[in-house]
Amino acid sequence: MGILELPEQQGFVTRVREVASTGAPWHRRLWRCGTLQLARELLDESVAPGIPDGAVQDLRLYAVHALKSDPGLGHQRETLGRAAGAIKPGITTSSHAYVQLSEHVRRMEAAYLSNWADEFERGKAIEVEGAARRIAAHILDAGYHKNSLYTWLGALIKSSDTISAADFLREAAERLAKPERVFTFCVPVTNKIPFAITADTPGWLSSTDTATWKKEHAPSADAIRHQGSFLLEVQARDVNFAADRARNRIADLEAKFQMGARSPMEIASQMWSKDKGKVFAARAVDRTLEVRSFERLGQLHDLELPDYITSALALLQPLRSAASHLAIMSGWSAIESLLVGPDDPDIVAAERFSLIVAASMPRAEMTRLAYSYLNENDDPLAEELRDAPDNLTRARRFQRRLCDNPPLSMKEEVDNLAIARLEPFLIEPAAEVRKITAILTKEFVRFYRKRNLIVHGGKTHSDSLHPLSATMSPLIGAGVDRFVTAGLKFGVRPIALSAIALTNLDYLRPPSATDSGNLLDLMEVGR
């Protein structure tokens, strides 16, 4: 039972759930925000003081293309594209173009998922990957947390009742149309609070009152050592997104508590939810950033590293758990430190880094699929994959099998969807790498713009910052991982690796059943 999909639309629900999963590998995750989020950012940034005209123009081009190509906007796609195209640097919130686009966005926020539901009900084939990415991004941008989306879809899939994909989309639209509700969190303080808790300190609880609050509202939750606490009320659509907003508040308060008193107050690493009666992390938790090349190369024990790697890792550290604005500032600084030369403008780092990530994608996916196959099968191919001396050899052998007949079918739908995404790489590898590079470049330029708004405009509070940092951190980790490998294995620095990958791209040839081609060698030095 669960969610019924037409054959021409098969895989949509599985793919939406995968991009909402915290366990998805970096190359299967969401890469970009939703279409209407781009329009909202165009509105916000076009009237923000100090934004360069070129930045507004670049964002306008990105938004216009997204608006005109999104089926979720129905027959208004061209209209919204024209409205976005009328946004010019120097407009104000009372300008005709600003008001017009604002009205379009307001109407489309209510109609977007219903339009997609209509599209599914027509019964025609859809581009599953594009639909899944656009719809998942829209739901998350609207303030529905990815953990909640993942859990909800899982419950629908296991349900004894059957609904269609269109029914799911309409129910999602109904959920997003409901007003946000208030959620309450109790945040313990682990050392002595340097003021008396009285009627004049609303929101604060003594140690005794904190214990009473927990006993009443979260009796089964884990205990947390404390000497008092404070209560935070936040509005959100679900408790997971509410926890994110509470963490943003905690990050702000932590700075005040640390700098504003002779004896700094220490906030516990966890907090209690009144609404769920359980523990939530008090600091950012869903940013994945992995640089596993040290382990793969057997150099995790080394106490000395090249200075540029040491500096990049230090800058990356806040991406894991610091406040969103600090994560974005540090994340971009790490990218810039690796890829910007003395005479380069800062923005070139976006395209160079995007190429590294895009060039790594097919090899990472082939490797994962190869391991899935050898774990699921006991045949000559599985034996070859199992006996391969390294991951590159393993990925090349699996790639040749993908080019052979009959077409390969895996046991898990997520793996078959991944194979479908790899097909363009096998036919026109250079064109597909350039296409993915262009998509990622737009998002890394967006990351750069947000960093500038934070650094130069003090825009540290925005609901878009945490989703952006959570989306980009796995990609940043993947790119830095490649730089570490090149540096430690070949002595090649990041700018040189970017130049080598760009050159290798011009010499790509498609693989076949008997020839691995050189798609998987894009990041190899001297090949």
KEVEXBA-487702 format. One record per residue (C-alpha): residue number from 0; x, y, z. Coordinates in steps of 0.1 Angstrom, whole numbers, plus 5000, padded with zeros to 4 digits. Layout:
<rs>
num / u / v / w
NUM / X / Y / Z
...
</rs>
This chain:
<rs>
num / u / v / w
0 / 5000 / 5000 / 5000
1 / 5013 / 5035 / 5007
2 / 5019 / 5060 / 4979
3 / 5009 / 5048 / 4945
4 / 5030 / 5061 / 4915
5 / 5023 / 5058 / 4878
6 / 5050 / 5039 / 4859
7 / 5060 / 5071 / 4841
8 / 5065 / 5088 / 4874
9 / 5081 / 5060 / 4894
10 / 5108 / 5069 / 4919
11 / 5095 / 5104 / 4927
12 / 5086 / 5096 / 4964
13 / 5117 / 5076 / 4970
14 / 5139 / 5104 / 4956
15 / 5122 / 5131 / 4977
16 / 5127 / 5110 / 5008
17 / 5163 / 5104 / 5000
18 / 5172 / 5141 / 4996
19 / 5154 / 5147 / 5030
20 / 5175 / 5120 / 5046
21 / 5204 / 5130 / 5069
22 / 5221 / 5097 / 5059
23 / 5223 / 5104 / 5022
24 / 5258 / 5106 / 5007
25 / 5269 / 5141 / 4996
26 / 5263 / 5133 / 4959
27 / 5227 / 5123 / 4964
28 / 5216 / 5153 / 4985
29 / 5199 / 5185 / 4977
30 / 5222 / 5211 / 4960
31 / 5200 / 5241 / 4957
32 / 5171 / 5261 / 4971
33 / 5136 / 5261 / 4956
34 / 5124 / 5284 / 4928
35 / 5102 / 5307 / 4949
36 / 5131 / 5311 / 4975
37 / 5152 / 5325 / 4947
38 / 5124 / 5350 / 4939
39 / 5122 / 5360 / 4975
40 / 5160 / 5365 / 4977
41 / 5159 / 5386 / 4945
42 / 5133 / 5408 / 4962
43 / 5152 / 5411 / 4995
44 / 5186 / 5417 / 4980
45 / 5175 / 5441 / 4953
46 / 5165 / 5466 / 4980
47 / 5193 / 5458 / 5005
48 / 5218 / 5487 / 5009
49 / 5253 / 5482 / 4996
50 / 5246 / 5452 / 4973
51 / 5266 / 5456 / 4941
52 / 5246 / 5460 / 4909
53 / 5263 / 5430 / 4894
54 / 5252 / 5408 / 4922
55 / 5216 / 5418 / 4917
56 / 5219 / 5412 / 4880
57 / 5234 / 5377 / 4884
58 / 5207 / 5367 / 4909
59 / 5180 / 5381 / 4885
60 / 5193 / 5359 / 4857
61 / 5193 / 5329 / 4879
62 / 5158 / 5336 / 4892
63 / 5144 / 5343 / 4858
64 / 5157 / 5310 / 4844
65 / 5144 / 5290 / 4874
66 / 5110 / 5306 / 4873
67 / 5105 / 5301 / 4835
68 / 5114 / 5264 / 4837
69 / 5095 / 5252 / 4868
70 / 5062 / 5233 / 4861
71 / 5051 / 5241 / 4897
72 / 5043 / 5276 / 4885
73 / 5018 / 5263 / 4859
74 / 5008 / 5286 / 4831
75 / 5023 / 5316 / 4850
76 / 5059 / 5306 / 4844
77 / 5066 / 5331 / 4817
78 / 5047 / 5358 / 4836
79 / 5068 / 5353 / 4867
80 / 5099 / 5352 / 4846
81 / 5091 / 5386 / 4831
82 / 5082 / 5400 / 4865
83 / 5116 / 5389 / 4879
84 / 5133 / 5403 / 4848
85 / 5119 / 5438 / 4856
86 / 5138 / 5439 / 4890
87 / 5166 / 5463 / 4886
88 / 5193 / 5476 / 4910
89 / 5182 / 5506 / 4929
90 / 5145 / 5498 / 4932
91 / 5126 / 5502 / 4964
92 / 5099 / 5483 / 4982
93 / 5073 / 5507 / 4967
94 / 5085 / 5503 / 4931
95 / 5061 / 5489 / 4906
96 / 5084 / 5459 / 4897
97 / 5090 / 5451 / 4933
98 / 5053 / 5451 / 4943
99 / 5043 / 5431 / 4912
100 / 5068 / 5403 / 4918
101 / 5059 / 5402 / 4955
102 / 5023 / 5397 / 4946
103 / 5032 / 5369 / 4921
104 / 5053 / 5351 / 4948
105 / 5025 / 5354 / 4974
106 / 5000 / 5338 / 4950
107 / 5024 / 5311 / 4939
108 / 5034 / 5301 / 4974
109 / 4998 / 5290 / 4979
110 / 4994 / 5274 / 4944
111 / 5028 / 5258 / 4939
112 / 5023 / 5223 / 4952
113 / 4987 / 5221 / 4939
114 / 5001 / 5229 / 4904
115 / 5025 / 5201 / 4907
116 / 4997 / 5178 / 4919
117 / 4978 / 5187 / 4887
118 / 5009 / 5179 / 4867
119 / 5011 / 5144 / 4883
120 / 4974 / 5138 / 4877
121 / 4977 / 5144 / 4840
122 / 4995 / 5110 / 4840
123 / 5023 / 5121 / 4817
124 / 5059 / 5112 / 4821
125 / 5078 / 5136 / 4844
126 / 5115 / 5143 / 4849
127 / 5116 / 5126 / 4883
128 / 5149 / 5141 / 4894
129 / 5140 / 5176 / 4887
130 / 5105 / 5173 / 4902
131 / 5118 / 5157 / 4934
132 / 5145 / 5183 / 4938
133 / 5122 / 5213 / 4932
134 / 5094 / 5200 / 4953
135 / 5116 / 5189 / 4982
136 / 5134 / 5223 / 4982
137 / 5100 / 5241 / 4981
138 / 5087 / 5222 / 5012
139 / 5119 / 5228 / 5031
140 / 5122 / 5265 / 5021
141 / 5086 / 5269 / 5034
142 / 5098 / 5260 / 5069
143 / 5091 / 5222 / 5070
144 / 5121 / 5205 / 5084
145 / 5138 / 5177 / 5064
146 / 5136 / 5153 / 5093
147 / 5099 / 5159 / 5096
148 / 5095 / 5154 / 5058
149 / 5115 / 5122 / 5059
150 / 5095 / 5108 / 5089
151 / 5061 / 5118 / 5073
152 / 5069 / 5102 / 5040
153 / 5081 / 5070 / 5058
154 / 5047 / 5068 / 5076
155 / 5028 / 5073 / 5044
156 / 5048 / 5046 / 5026
157 / 5041 / 5021 / 5054
158 / 5005 / 5031 / 5058
159 / 4977 / 5005 / 5051
160 / 4959 / 5033 / 5032
161 / 4968 / 5041 / 4996
162 / 4972 / 5076 / 4982
163 / 4986 / 5090 / 4950
164 / 5016 / 5112 / 4946
165 / 4992 / 5140 / 4938
166 / 4973 / 5134 / 4971
167 / 5006 / 5137 / 4990
168 / 5014 / 5170 / 4973
169 / 4979 / 5184 / 4981
170 / 4983 / 5173 / 5017
171 / 5017 / 5190 / 5018
172 / 5001 / 5222 / 5005
173 / 4975 / 5220 / 5033
174 / 5002 / 5216 / 5059
175 / 5021 / 5246 / 5046
176 / 4990 / 5267 / 5045
177 / 4984 / 5263 / 5083
178 / 4998 / 5290 / 5105
179 / 5029 / 5284 / 5125
180 / 5024 / 5273 / 5161
181 / 5044 / 5281 / 5193
182 / 5069 / 5255 / 5206
183 / 5086 / 5258 / 5240
184 / 5121 / 5246 / 5249
185 / 5138 / 5246 / 5283
186 / 5175 / 5253 / 5280
187 / 5196 / 5243 / 5310
188 / 5226 / 5264 / 5322
189 / 5254 / 5242 / 5337
190 / 5271 / 5266 / 5360
191 / 5260 / 5291 / 5386
192 / 5237 / 5318 / 5372
193 / 5252 / 5352 / 5382
194 / 5219 / 5369 / 5392
195 / 5189 / 5362 / 5414
196 / 5160 / 5345 / 5396
197 / 5129 / 5364 / 5407
198 / 5097 / 5378 / 5392
199 / 5119 / 5404 / 5376
200 / 5137 / 5378 / 5355
201 / 5109 / 5363 / 5334
202 / 5117 / 5332 / 5314
203 / 5143 / 5320 / 5339
204 / 5139 / 5290 / 5362
205 / 5159 / 5282 / 5393
206 / 5174 / 5247 / 5397
207 / 5144 / 5235 / 5417
208 / 5119 / 5250 / 5392
209 / 5138 / 5235 / 5363
210 / 5135 / 5200 / 5379
211 / 5098 / 5206 / 5384
212 / 5094 / 5218 / 5348
213 / 5112 / 5187 / 5335
214 / 5091 / 5164 / 5357
215 / 5059 / 5179 / 5344
216 / 5067 / 5184 / 5307
217 / 5096 / 5159 / 5298
218 / 5095 / 5132 / 5325
219 / 5110 / 5105 / 5302
220 / 5137 / 5126 / 5287
221 / 5173 / 5122 / 5295
222 / 5185 / 5141 / 5326
223 / 5209 / 5171 / 5320
224 / 5231 / 5185 / 5347
225 / 5221 / 5221 / 5355
226 / 5220 / 5250 / 5380
227 / 5189 / 5266 / 5364
228 / 5175 / 5272 / 5330
229 / 5157 / 5296 / 5307
230 / 5126 / 5290 / 5285
231 / 5125 / 5298 / 5248
232 / 5093 / 5301 / 5228
233 / 5096 / 5300 / 5190
234 / 5071 / 5298 / 5162
235 / 5074 / 5271 / 5135
236 / 5056 / 5245 / 5114
237 / 5071 / 5215 / 5132
238 / 5091 / 5208 / 5163
239 / 5123 / 5201 / 5143
240 / 5123 / 5235 / 5126
241 / 5114 / 5250 / 5159
242 / 5145 / 5235 / 5174
243 / 5166 / 5250 / 5146
244 / 5151 / 5285 / 5154
245 / 5157 / 5279 / 5191
246 / 5194 / 5270 / 5183
247 / 5197 / 5303 / 5165
248 / 5184 / 5321 / 5195
249 / 5208 / 5302 / 5218
250 / 5238 / 5311 / 5196
251 / 5229 / 5348 / 5200
252 / 5224 / 5344 / 5237
253 / 5256 / 5324 / 5242
254 / 5276 / 5353 / 5228
255 / 5259 / 5376 / 5253
256 / 5263 / 5352 / 5282
257 / 5300 / 5347 / 5274
258 / 5310 / 5383 / 5270
259 / 5285 / 5401 / 5292
260 / 5294 / 5388 / 5326
261 / 5325 / 5384 / 5348
262 / 5316 / 5348 / 5353
263 / 5303 / 5335 / 5319
264 / 5273 / 5313 / 5319
265 / 5276 / 5279 / 5302
266 / 5247 / 5266 / 5282
267 / 5242 / 5228 / 5282
268 / 5247 / 5209 / 5249
269 / 5210 / 5197 / 5250
270 / 5176 / 5212 / 5258
271 / 5141 / 5198 / 5265
272 / 5111 / 5201 / 5243
273 / 5078 / 5208 / 5261
274 / 5058 / 5197 / 5231
275 / 5076 / 5164 / 5225
276 / 5088 / 5157 / 5260
277 / 5123 / 5147 / 5247
278 / 5158 / 5160 / 5244
279 / 5170 / 5181 / 5214
280 / 5206 / 5193 / 5207
281 / 5211 / 5229 / 5217
282 / 5235 / 5236 / 5189
283 / 5235 / 5229 / 5151
284 / 5235 / 5192 / 5144
285 / 5225 / 5185 / 5108
286 / 5255 / 5198 / 5089
287 / 5275 / 5170 / 5075
288 / 5311 / 5177 / 5066
289 / 5335 / 5149 / 5061
290 / 5371 / 5149 / 5049
291 / 5380 / 5113 / 5050
292 / 5411 / 5114 / 5028
293 / 5434 / 5114 / 5058
294 / 5420 / 5080 / 5068
295 / 5420 / 5066 / 5033
296 / 5456 / 5076 / 5027
297 / 5467 / 5062 / 5061
298 / 5478 / 5097 / 5073
299 / 5453 / 5103 / 5101
300 / 5482 / 5099 / 5126
301 / 5504 / 5126 / 5110
302 / 5509 / 5155 / 5134
303 / 5523 / 5178 / 5106
304 / 5503 / 5191 / 5076
305 / 5509 / 5216 / 5049
306 / 5499 / 5251 / 5061
307 / 5471 / 5256 / 5035
308 / 5454 / 5224 / 5046
309 / 5457 / 5233 / 5083
310 / 5442 / 5267 / 5077
311 / 5414 / 5253 / 5056
312 / 5404 / 5228 / 5083
313 / 5405 / 5255 / 5109
314 / 5381 / 5276 / 5088
315 / 5358 / 5246 / 5082
316 / 5354 / 5237 / 5118
317 / 5325 / 5262 / 5125
318 / 5306 / 5246 / 5096
319 / 5298 / 5216 / 5118
320 / 5280 / 5232 / 5147
321 / 5285 / 5270 / 5149
322 / 5257 / 5295 / 5143
323 / 5246 / 5296 / 5107
324 / 5261 / 5330 / 5099
325 / 5295 / 5320 / 5113
326 / 5293 / 5287 / 5094
327 / 5287 / 5306 / 5061
328 / 5315 / 5331 / 5068
329 / 5340 / 5304 / 5077
330 / 5329 / 5281 / 5049
331 / 5334 / 5307 / 5022
332 / 5367 / 5318 / 5038
333 / 5380 / 5282 / 5035
334 / 5370 / 5280 / 4998
335 / 5386 / 5313 / 4991
336 / 5418 / 5305 / 5009
337 / 5422 / 5274 / 4987
338 / 5413 / 5287 / 4953
339 / 5419 / 5324 / 4950
340 / 5453 / 5336 / 4938
341 / 5469 / 5370 / 4943
342 / 5454 / 5385 / 4911
343 / 5421 / 5366 / 4912
344 / 5387 / 5381 / 4921
345 / 5371 / 5364 / 4951
346 / 5342 / 5351 / 4930
347 / 5364 / 5328 / 4908
348 / 5365 / 5304 / 4937
349 / 5328 / 5296 / 4932
350 / 5333 / 5282 / 4897
351 / 5366 / 5265 / 4905
352 / 5352 / 5248 / 4936
353 / 5321 / 5238 / 4917
354 / 5341 / 5221 / 4890
355 / 5360 / 5200 / 4916
356 / 5327 / 5189 / 4932
357 / 5311 / 5181 / 4898
358 / 5341 / 5162 / 4886
359 / 5341 / 5141 / 4918
360 / 5304 / 5132 / 4915
361 / 5304 / 5104 / 4890
362 / 5333 / 5086 / 4906
363 / 5317 / 5089 / 4941
364 / 5285 / 5075 / 4928
365 / 5301 / 5047 / 4908
366 / 5320 / 5037 / 4939
367 / 5289 / 5036 / 4961
368 / 5270 / 5016 / 4935
369 / 5298 / 4992 / 4931
370 / 5298 / 4984 / 4968
371 / 5260 / 4981 / 4968
372 / 5262 / 4956 / 4939
373 / 5289 / 4934 / 4956
374 / 5270 / 4934 / 4988
375 / 5237 / 4923 / 4971
376 / 5251 / 4898 / 4946
377 / 5272 / 4867 / 4944
378 / 5282 / 4865 / 4907
379 / 5314 / 4870 / 4887
380 / 5309 / 4908 / 4886
381 / 5305 / 4909 / 4923
382 / 5336 / 4888 / 4927
383 / 5356 / 4912 / 4904
384 / 5344 / 4942 / 4924
385 / 5352 / 4925 / 4957
386 / 5388 / 4917 / 4945
387 / 5395 / 4951 / 4930
388 / 5427 / 4966 / 4946
389 / 5413 / 5000 / 4951
390 / 5381 / 5021 / 4947
391 / 5391 / 5036 / 4914
392 / 5396 / 5002 / 4898
393 / 5363 / 4991 / 4913
394 / 5345 / 5021 / 4900
395 / 5359 / 5017 / 4865
396 / 5348 / 4981 / 4864
397 / 5313 / 4990 / 4875
398 / 5312 / 5018 / 4849
399 / 5320 / 4994 / 4821
400 / 5291 / 4971 / 4832
401 / 5268 / 5001 / 4831
402 / 5278 / 5005 / 4794
403 / 5271 / 4969 / 4786
404 / 5238 / 4950 / 4779
405 / 5214 / 4941 / 4792
406 / 5208 / 4972 / 4813
407 / 5218 / 4967 / 4849
408 / 5191 / 4967 / 4876
409 / 5198 / 4970 / 4913
410 / 5177 / 4958 / 4942
411 / 5171 / 4992 / 4958
412 / 5151 / 5019 / 4939
413 / 5175 / 5046 / 4952
414 / 5203 / 5029 / 4934
415 / 5184 / 5025 / 4901
416 / 5176 / 5062 / 4903
417 / 5213 / 5069 / 4908
418 / 5221 / 5048 / 4877
419 / 5196 / 5069 / 4857
420 / 5213 / 5101 / 4868
421 / 5246 / 5087 / 4856
422 / 5235 / 5079 / 4821
423 / 5242 / 5114 / 4807
424 / 5278 / 5111 / 4821
425 / 5282 / 5079 / 4801
426 / 5270 / 5095 / 4768
427 / 5284 / 5130 / 4768
428 / 5307 / 5132 / 4799
429 / 5322 / 5166 / 4793
430 / 5288 / 5183 / 4786
431 / 5273 / 5167 / 4818
432 / 5302 / 5178 / 4840
433 / 5299 / 5213 / 4826
434 / 5262 / 5213 / 4832
435 / 5265 / 5202 / 4869
436 / 5294 / 5227 / 4873
437 / 5271 / 5255 / 4861
438 / 5243 / 5245 / 4885
439 / 5267 / 5243 / 4915
440 / 5284 / 5276 / 4906
441 / 5251 / 5294 / 4909
442 / 5246 / 5280 / 4944
443 / 5282 / 5287 / 4955
444 / 5278 / 5323 / 4942
445 / 5246 / 5324 / 4963
446 / 5267 / 5312 / 4993
447 / 5292 / 5340 / 4985
448 / 5265 / 5366 / 4984
449 / 5251 / 5355 / 5017
450 / 5286 / 5357 / 5032
451 / 5288 / 5393 / 5019
452 / 5254 / 5402 / 5034
453 / 5266 / 5389 / 5067
454 / 5301 / 5405 / 5067
455 / 5292 / 5438 / 5051
456 / 5256 / 5442 / 5060
457 / 5253 / 5425 / 5094
458 / 5225 / 5402 / 5081
459 / 5231 / 5375 / 5106
460 / 5194 / 5365 / 5111
461 / 5175 / 5348 / 5083
462 / 5157 / 5316 / 5081
463 / 5175 / 5308 / 5048
464 / 5210 / 5308 / 5065
465 / 5207 / 5274 / 5083
466 / 5192 / 5255 / 5053
467 / 5219 / 5270 / 5031
468 / 5247 / 5260 / 5054
469 / 5233 / 5225 / 5059
470 / 5229 / 5221 / 5021
471 / 5264 / 5233 / 5012
472 / 5285 / 5218 / 5040
473 / 5285 / 5182 / 5025
474 / 5295 / 5196 / 4991
475 / 5323 / 5217 / 5007
476 / 5335 / 5187 / 5026
477 / 5336 / 5167 / 4994
478 / 5356 / 5194 / 4975
479 / 5381 / 5199 / 5004
480 / 5385 / 5161 / 5006
481 / 5397 / 5161 / 4970
482 / 5422 / 5189 / 4977
483 / 5436 / 5171 / 5007
484 / 5440 / 5139 / 4985
485 / 5458 / 5158 / 4958
486 / 5480 / 5176 / 4982
487 / 5491 / 5147 / 5003
488 / 5493 / 5121 / 4975
489 / 5507 / 5141 / 4947
490 / 5519 / 5174 / 4962
491 / 5494 / 5193 / 4941
492 / 5479 / 5225 / 4955
493 / 5442 / 5234 / 4951
494 / 5446 / 5260 / 4923
495 / 5467 / 5237 / 4903
496 / 5442 / 5208 / 4908
497 / 5414 / 5231 / 4896
498 / 5435 / 5239 / 4864
499 / 5443 / 5202 / 4858
500 / 5406 / 5192 / 4862
501 / 5396 / 5220 / 4838
502 / 5422 / 5208 / 4812
503 / 5412 / 5171 / 4817
504 / 5376 / 5181 / 4809
505 / 5386 / 5191 / 4774
506 / 5400 / 5156 / 4768
507 / 5371 / 5135 / 4781
508 / 5359 / 5106 / 4760
509 / 5328 / 5084 / 4767
510 / 5333 / 5050 / 4783
511 / 5321 / 5018 / 4768
512 / 5317 / 4981 / 4778
513 / 5354 / 4975 / 4770
514 / 5370 / 5009 / 4776
515 / 5367 / 5028 / 4809
516 / 5373 / 5061 / 4791
517 / 5387 / 5088 / 4814
518 / 5356 / 5102 / 4831
519 / 5367 / 5088 / 4865
520 / 5403 / 5102 / 4860
521 / 5392 / 5139 / 4860
522 / 5408 / 5144 / 4894
523 / 5439 / 5122 / 4887
524 / 5472 / 5140 / 4883
525 / 5495 / 5131 / 4854
526 / 5470 / 5110 / 4834
</rs>
